[in-house]
Amino acid sequence: MEALGRLLDRSLRLQSVDYKRRSRILIDTSIAIFLFNLVVTITLFGPLKEPSLAWATLVVLGVGTSVLPALRLTGSVSIGGNILLSQTWALLHILTLYTGKIQGVPPAWIVFLPILAVHICNRGSALVWTFLAVVEIFTAAGLAFRAGDLEVGSLILYLFLHLGLLGLLMSTALLNSQFKDKTLARLSRANKDLSVARDLALEASRAKSDFVANMSHELRTPLNAVIGYSEMLAEDIGSVDAVQMKQDLERIKSSGQHLLRLINELLEFSKFEAGQVVLSLESFRLDHLLQELVQTMEREAERNANRLSFLNLASDGGELELTTDPTKLRQCLYNLLSNACKFTHQGQVTVTLRESGSQAVPDKIVIEVEDSGIGMTPDQMARVFEPFVQAEASIARRYGGTGLGLSLSRKLAQALGGHLEGYSEEGKGSRFVLTLPRFTQDSAPAAERSR
């Protein structure tokens, strides 16, 4: 059977599972009927001595040989199936002519033709063959009744048995076909979901591999600086003046701080992955926290000749009290500001604080970090919040980083009960909007318990 399957065109073998199933039934049935037809032909030519019927059977046998070529040329199982059913229908009538009983062979066997049509062709063909079977049954019954072979009672019983059998077989076949279609649809959806899951797993694996490669470089760079400058100071401790020593110590301190930030990102992300995040809620002045953070980031902004500014649009003179976890909020905003300063050159980085909600009682705090840096394309923005992923592979080589910053910032925002969204245009900068609920002191314990 596999050898016969190879005779089909390769494009046909690559069709759906249902197509392959129907093709297999068609091939198996056509071979069985071909062999049966061949035996009938030989028998009619030989022992039975019915040359006229034998020649008719031989013609039907020739028609049967066109099933597989029709399937290959047209690519339609329905066409090949209808040829096969027509051949079978003709063969049944040849046997009827031999037996001489019109109510004998055809009605008893023709009820199976619609069943084959359901499994091989389609429901349209099945309905046509069902109609032909009904016509055949009534015709056979009418001719037998006129010939006196059937009485009225026998005629009714004959019709009841044959039509009942046809109805039972057809309803079973249609229900089975419907169940099969639903099962194949579910399998198709499951296969698509598995394919998507596989692609996501491969992408995650690739991203983690890139992350490990990048991290090996990121961790070595500050470590090499710390070790190198420490060795230089140890060797030249007696001859190095205070100014040179201070510069070397500043480089060691800067490299150590960079290394500490990398390790903190990894540890914080691992806590989120393990579900071990704990909030420590406090009430504090948010405008003060932002001013301190902006002052801290000024030196990093100056490295790329950027201007860093803070715009306070909050009510009550900008004095805004907030109850949340200040450490995690500072870490989230630090990641956003660090990215803005890193990917902007001789540009502007602006931090904006405002309130959102009803005019009478603003219930949300909005913090925007906007820059005029390199920006991102829509495709890059779609992936930038994924862990271990940066906008481009070249970003890691040119700017460094773990690829965890924005993913971690979004997780921190969600842990604080808010959300983080990003907007960007390539070559025109980026804008990240952090929205937080404005917890009151009374709601803080409840919020802490819910965490």
Secondary structure by P-SEA (a helix, b strand, c coil): caaaaaacccccccccaaaaaaaaaaaaaaaaaaaaaaaaaaaaacccccaaaaaaaaaaaaaaaaaaaaaaacccaaaaaaaaaaaaaaaaaaaaaaaccccccccccccaaaaaaaacccaaaaaaaaaaaaaaaaaaaaaaaaaccccaaaaaaaaaaaaaaaaaaaaaaaaaaaaaaaaaaaaaaaaaaaaaaaaaaaaaaaaaaaaaaaaaaaaaaaaaaaaaaaaaaaaacccccaaaaaaaaaaaaaaaaaaaaaaaaaaaaaaaaacccccccccccaaaaaaaaaaaacccccccbbbbbccccccccccccccccaaaaaaaaaaaaaaaaaacccbbbbbbbbcccccccccbbbbbbbbccccccaaaaaccccccccccccccccccccccaaaaaaaaaaaaccbbbbbbcccccbbbbbbbccccccaaaaaaaac
